[in-house]
Amino acid sequence: MREKRFNTQAVHFQKKESAYHVSKAKPIYQTTAFTFSDLDDMESFYEGEKSYLYSRYSNPNTDDLGVGIALLEGAEDGVATSSGMSAILAGVLAVAKEGDHVLASEDLYGGTYQLFEQELPNMGIDVSFVSFGDLETVEKAITDRTVLIYTESITNPLLRVEDLEGVISLAKKHTIYSMIDNTFATPYLLQPAKIGADLIVHSATKYIGGHSDVNAGVLVGTAVLIQKAKSKIVTLGCNLTPFEAWLGCRGLKTLSLRMQRQCENAANLAKSFNKSAGVSKVYYPTDVSAKGNGAMVSIDLAEEVDVEEFFKNLSWVKIAPTLAGVETTVSYPLRTSHRTIPDELRSELGIGKQLVRISVGIEDETDIIEAFQHAIKQAQIKNL
Ligand SMILES: *Cc1c(COP(=O)(O)O)cnc(C)c1O
């Protein structure tokens, strides 16, 4: 063969792939598809001997993230998706179809509430929202069309800790699937698959990524259900990109270190709020797990604290409508995550105008405590 001409050379300059470059960090398979040496080789994908054909179907980086979380959760299999929202959608569609009914907790993450309240009914899937504080109420809401019970292990923003064993055993009693959003707890604190949850979902955008630089979701669960969810993800195009999966995997490696520090900082910040006159109520759970109680702290500022002034005086603490990064951030649920929840339900849930949600980071604990003490003090003074 003669040498390649210019335009051909411009795209075919790479050395042939060798299986022998064993790099220490996993390469990013930033590719839409995989190539084959001949037709028999390609046939081997369809026969299940080769794993990769087209990156929307599967990709080594996205597989790593799904399988990595499944291993930590003690679940049979897992799949990574483009966002927490698409992981939730894929999980629901793996078990529910037109005519079915889903029973969901009323204090869900705002985006999930919107998906369940607006989109699922358009697909012919009915959703009832009930208070999960009392499982008898939940049981009464089960109908003969109910296929799924859906809740969150730790709720947002009031940090109610779900009775997972109760919810899962109720589902089993009625032969209904259970699905748990484990984003706030992470597998570091809780592993709902180990106590029988069928599907567990994560917004990997939060603690799994951990650095506020990747939007991703992960769904784990029984092999049969994950297979069904994968087929929805492929068809709906909810796949995660290789680079974002790679970032998610990098984040996962430090999940336990970050969670350990963030949980400790959060527990101490909550303690400091208990002693503060500027705080009328502290929401911080005490019964999540032996390893810690999560890294989210919510507070009701006392009536005499001006919320606008509080947010203006946070010094290095940033206002951000997300959570779980290594930096401490604050959000205002009334105007962000819970904006779309009807007023009546919002006040029933206890999400008022003095409520502030704090995502505690890995900084020095004393600096975090001082930053909030300062903001509260400034907001009190200016109000007088
Ligand atoms: C952020 C979040 C989601 C949605 O995840 P995205 O990655 O933003 O799509 C779902 N559930 C909980 C509890 C969340 O915090």
The ligand as an SDF file (V2000), in Angstrom:
LIG
                    3D

 15 15  0  0  0  0  0  0  0  0999 V2000
  -30.3290   16.1030   42.8560 C   0  0  0  0  0  0  0  0  0  0  0  0
  -31.2520   15.0070   43.2500 C   0  0  0  0  0  0  0  0  0  0  0  0
  -31.9450   14.2710   42.2690 C   0  0  0  0  0  0  0  0  0  0  0  0
  -31.8520   14.5900   40.7950 C   0  0  0  0  0  0  0  0  0  0  0  0
  -30.5720   14.3300   40.3320 O   0  0  0  0  0  0  0  0  0  0  0  0
  -29.9240   15.0760   39.0530 P   0  0  0  0  0  0  0  0  0  0  0  0
  -28.5700   14.4800   39.0000 O   0  0  0  0  0  0  0  0  0  0  0  0
  -29.9460   16.5440   39.3030 O   0  0  0  0  0  0  0  0  0  0  0  0
  -30.7630   14.7020   37.8790 O   0  0  0  0  0  0  0  0  0  0  0  0
  -32.7760   13.2490   42.7120 C   0  0  0  0  0  0  0  0  0  0  0  0
  -32.9250   12.9750   44.0230 N   0  0  0  0  0  0  0  0  0  0  0  0
  -32.2630   13.6700   44.9730 C   0  0  0  0  0  0  0  0  0  0  0  0
  -32.4860   13.3160   46.4070 C   0  0  0  0  0  0  0  0  0  0  0  0
  -31.4180   14.7080   44.6330 C   0  0  0  0  0  0  0  0  0  0  0  0
  -30.7750   15.4080   45.5910 O   0  0  0  0  0  0  0  0  0  0  0  0
  1  2  1  0
  2  3  1  0
  2 14  2  0
  3  4  1  0
  3 10  2  0
  4  5  1  0
  5  6  1  0
  6  7  2  0
  6  8  1  0
  6  9  1  0
 10 11  1  0
 11 12  2  0
 12 13  1  0
 12 14  1  0
 14 15  1  0
M  END
$$$$
